Amino acid sequence: MSGSIDDVRALETTWTTGRIIEKELPTPSTVRLRMHVEDRHRHRPGQHYLIRLRAPDDYTAQRSYSIASDEDDPLVEFLVERLPDGEVSEFLSDVAEVGDVLEMRGPIGRWFTWDTTTPALCLVGGTGVVPAVAMARTARRLDRGSLLRVVATARSPRELPYAEELARAGATLAWTRTDTDQRPAGPPTADELAPLLVGAEVVFVCGSARFAAYAEDLLLGCGVAPGAIRVERFGPTG
């Protein structure tokens, strides 16, 4: 991938294939896949791919997964949460192996993408952290870290993917069930968000439906205009 990210344009996507090059289980409930995608299009941070599984009888199941990698990365990275009885996530976690080829379509999404020039805040929870990781990686490559702030939350450090990488990037991390020397356990508060919202023109929220509802209420209470809040919520479809 080369050229300016400003040159990335939305394209009509078609199904292609991706080969698993790297597979890692960073926690018992997540799997990290790094894939080589055939006929790959450039992507903006915040976009996602569809991954489709096909059974011998041609039954198919597909799910949407956010991209964690910067578009300059030669591989496309995903972090998938393994959900009980999730027919796609369980396969990716328990069955898929390095070298396997999967059906894929992407990158998809225009609304929940960061243009890399607008000052932004990401407020994300749990595995909803993935698009924020892509944005942070892109900001680092372009030396535009001052334009992006990240607030990520989970019950404890071991339950937040990419926690160490985000901490190194200067993200604010909040544990809802773990006290630290810096803050008591609990979700992000209005007092914590207020200084991070100064200058932000758009806020990206990603997480479970429960987290997204909390985050939207918190942001509106902080005076953020509804039109400046972009939300991506997910449920237990697996």
C-alpha positions as CSV (number, residue, x, y, z in Angstrom):
1,M,0.0,0.0,0.0
2,S,1.4,3.4,-0.9
3,G,0.3,7.0,-1.4
4,S,-1.7,9.4,0.7
5,I,-4.6,8.2,2.8
6,D,-6.4,11.2,1.3
7,D,-6.4,9.3,-1.9
8,V,-8.4,6.4,-0.4
9,R,-11.8,6.3,-2.1
10,A,-14.9,4.3,-1.4
11,L,-15.2,1.4,-3.9
12,E,-17.8,-1.2,-4.6
13,T,-16.5,-4.3,-3.1
14,T,-16.8,-7.9,-4.2
15,W,-16.1,-11.2,-2.5
16,T,-12.5,-12.3,-2.5
17,T,-10.3,-14.6,-0.4
18,G,-8.0,-14.1,2.5
19,R,-5.3,-16.5,3.8
20,I,-4.5,-16.6,7.5
21,I,-0.8,-15.8,7.9
22,E,-0.7,-15.3,11.6
23,K,-3.1,-16.5,14.4
24,E,-2.8,-15.8,18.1
25,L,-5.1,-16.3,21.1
26,P,-4.2,-13.2,23.3
27,T,-6.9,-14.2,25.8
28,P,-9.2,-17.2,26.3
29,S,-12.0,-15.3,24.6
30,T,-10.3,-13.6,21.7
31,V,-8.4,-14.6,18.6
32,R,-6.2,-12.3,16.6
33,L,-5.9,-13.0,12.9
34,R,-3.5,-11.4,10.4
35,M,-4.5,-12.1,6.8
36,H,-3.2,-11.7,3.3
37,V,-6.2,-10.5,1.2
38,E,-6.3,-11.1,-2.5
39,D,-7.1,-8.0,-4.7
40,R,-7.0,-5.9,-1.6
41,H,-8.4,-2.3,-1.6
42,R,-7.0,0.4,0.5
43,H,-9.0,1.2,3.7
44,R,-9.6,4.0,6.1
45,P,-9.4,3.4,9.8
46,G,-12.8,2.5,11.1
47,Q,-13.9,0.3,8.2
48,H,-14.6,-3.4,8.5
49,Y,-14.7,-6.7,6.5
50,L,-17.3,-9.4,6.1
51,I,-15.8,-12.9,6.7
52,R,-18.0,-15.7,5.3
53,L,-17.8,-19.4,6.1
54,R,-19.1,-22.0,3.7
55,A,-20.1,-25.6,4.6
56,P,-19.8,-28.6,2.2
57,D,-23.6,-28.4,1.6
58,D,-23.1,-24.7,0.6
59,Y,-24.6,-23.3,3.8
60,T,-23.0,-20.0,4.6
61,A,-22.6,-17.8,7.7
62,Q,-20.9,-14.4,7.7
63,R,-20.1,-11.8,10.3
64,S,-18.6,-8.3,10.2
65,Y,-15.3,-7.6,11.9
66,S,-13.5,-4.3,12.3
67,I,-10.0,-3.8,10.9
68,A,-7.3,-3.3,13.5
69,S,-4.4,-2.6,11.1
70,D,-3.2,0.5,9.5
71,E,-3.8,0.5,5.8
72,D,0.0,0.7,5.3
73,D,0.3,-2.8,7.0
74,P,1.0,-5.5,4.4
75,L,-1.5,-7.7,6.2
76,V,-5.1,-7.0,7.4
77,E,-5.6,-7.6,11.1
78,F,-8.7,-8.6,13.0
79,L,-9.5,-9.2,16.7
80,V,-12.5,-11.5,17.1
81,E,-14.3,-12.2,20.3
82,R,-15.1,-15.8,20.8
83,L,-18.8,-16.0,21.7
84,P,-20.5,-19.1,23.1
85,D,-22.3,-20.9,20.3
86,G,-21.1,-18.3,17.8
87,E,-20.8,-20.3,14.6
88,V,-18.3,-17.9,13.0
89,S,-16.3,-16.7,16.0
90,E,-15.9,-20.3,17.4
91,F,-14.7,-21.5,14.1
92,L,-12.1,-18.7,13.8
93,S,-11.0,-19.3,17.4
94,D,-11.1,-23.1,17.7
95,V,-10.8,-24.6,14.2
96,A,-9.2,-22.2,11.7
97,E,-5.5,-22.6,11.2
98,V,-2.6,-20.7,9.6
99,G,-2.8,-21.3,5.9
100,D,-6.6,-21.6,5.7
101,V,-8.3,-19.5,3.1
102,L,-11.6,-17.7,3.9
103,E,-14.1,-15.8,1.9
104,M,-14.0,-12.0,2.6
105,R,-15.5,-8.8,1.4
106,G,-14.3,-5.3,2.2
107,P,-13.3,-2.8,3.2
108,I,-16.9,-1.7,4.1
109,G,-18.2,1.5,5.8
110,R,-18.1,5.2,5.2
111,W,-19.7,6.8,8.2
112,F,-17.7,5.3,11.0
113,T,-14.3,6.2,9.5
114,W,-11.7,8.8,10.6
115,D,-10.5,11.1,7.8
116,T,-7.1,11.5,9.7
117,T,-7.4,15.3,9.6
118,T,-10.4,16.1,11.8
119,P,-9.7,16.3,15.6
120,A,-11.5,13.3,17.1
121,L,-12.1,11.3,20.3
122,C,-12.6,7.6,20.5
123,L,-14.7,6.3,23.4
124,V,-14.6,2.5,23.2
125,G,-15.3,-0.5,25.4
126,G,-14.1,-4.1,25.4
127,T,-13.5,-5.6,21.9
128,G,-15.0,-2.4,20.6
129,V,-11.5,-1.0,20.9
130,V,-10.5,-2.5,17.5
131,P,-11.4,0.5,15.2
132,A,-9.7,2.8,17.7
133,V,-6.6,0.7,17.4
134,A,-6.6,1.2,13.6
135,M,-7.1,4.9,14.1
136,A,-4.3,5.2,16.6
137,R,-1.9,3.2,14.4
138,T,-2.7,5.4,11.4
139,A,-2.3,8.6,13.5
140,R,1.1,7.3,14.6
141,R,2.3,6.6,11.1
142,L,1.1,10.0,9.8
143,D,2.5,11.8,12.9
144,R,-1.0,13.1,13.6
145,G,-1.3,11.8,17.2
146,S,-2.3,15.2,18.4
147,L,-5.6,14.9,16.4
148,L,-6.8,11.7,18.1
149,R,-7.6,11.0,21.7
150,V,-8.7,7.5,22.9
151,V,-10.6,6.6,26.0
152,A,-10.9,2.8,26.4
153,T,-12.7,0.9,29.1
154,A,-13.1,-2.7,30.3
155,R,-13.6,-4.5,33.5
156,S,-9.9,-5.1,34.0
157,P,-6.6,-4.7,32.1
158,R,-6.6,-8.4,31.0
159,E,-10.0,-7.9,29.4
160,L,-9.0,-5.0,27.2
161,P,-7.4,-6.0,23.9
162,Y,-4.4,-3.9,22.9
163,A,-4.2,-2.3,26.4
164,E,-0.4,-2.0,26.4
165,E,-0.3,-0.6,22.9
166,L,-3.0,2.0,23.7
167,A,-1.3,3.0,26.9
168,R,2.0,3.6,25.0
169,A,0.0,5.8,22.6
170,G,-1.2,7.9,25.4
171,A,-4.8,6.6,25.7
172,T,-6.8,7.0,28.8
173,L,-7.7,3.6,30.2
174,A,-10.6,3.1,32.6
175,W,-11.3,-0.2,34.5
176,T,-14.8,-0.6,35.8
177,R,-13.9,-3.3,38.4
178,T,-10.3,-2.7,39.1
179,D,-8.9,0.2,41.3
180,T,-5.6,1.7,40.3
181,D,-3.3,4.4,41.8
182,Q,-4.7,6.9,39.3
183,R,-8.5,6.2,39.6
184,P,-11.0,4.2,41.4
185,A,-12.9,1.4,39.6
186,G,-15.8,2.7,37.5
187,P,-16.7,3.8,34.0
188,P,-15.3,7.0,32.4
189,T,-16.8,10.1,34.0
190,A,-17.8,13.5,32.6
191,D,-14.9,15.1,34.5
192,E,-12.5,12.7,32.8
193,L,-13.9,13.3,29.4
194,A,-14.3,17.1,29.5
195,P,-10.6,18.0,28.9
196,L,-10.3,15.3,26.2
197,L,-13.3,16.7,24.3
198,V,-11.7,20.2,23.9
199,G,-11.3,20.7,20.2
200,A,-12.7,17.4,19.2
201,E,-15.1,17.7,16.2
202,V,-16.2,14.1,16.0
203,V,-16.5,11.3,18.6
204,F,-16.5,7.6,17.7
205,V,-18.2,5.3,20.1
206,C,-17.8,1.5,19.7
207,G,-18.8,-1.3,22.0
208,S,-21.8,-3.4,23.3
209,A,-25.3,-2.0,23.1
210,R,-25.1,-1.3,26.9
211,F,-21.8,0.5,26.6
212,A,-22.9,2.5,23.6
213,A,-26.0,3.7,25.4
214,Y,-23.9,4.8,28.4
215,A,-21.4,6.5,26.2
216,E,-24.0,8.4,24.2
217,D,-25.7,9.7,27.4
218,L,-22.3,10.7,28.9
219,L,-21.3,12.6,25.7
220,L,-24.6,14.4,25.4
221,G,-24.3,15.3,29.1
222,C,-20.9,16.8,28.3
223,G,-22.5,19.0,25.7
224,V,-21.4,17.1,22.6
225,A,-23.8,17.8,19.7
226,P,-25.8,14.6,18.7
227,G,-24.6,15.1,15.1
228,A,-20.9,14.8,16.2
229,I,-21.4,11.4,17.8
230,R,-20.9,8.3,15.6
231,V,-21.9,5.0,17.2
232,E,-21.0,1.4,16.2
233,R,-22.6,-1.1,18.5
234,F,-22.5,-4.9,18.4
235,G,-24.5,-7.7,19.9
236,P,-23.9,-11.4,20.7
237,T,-24.4,-12.8,17.2
238,G,-21.0,-14.6,17.1
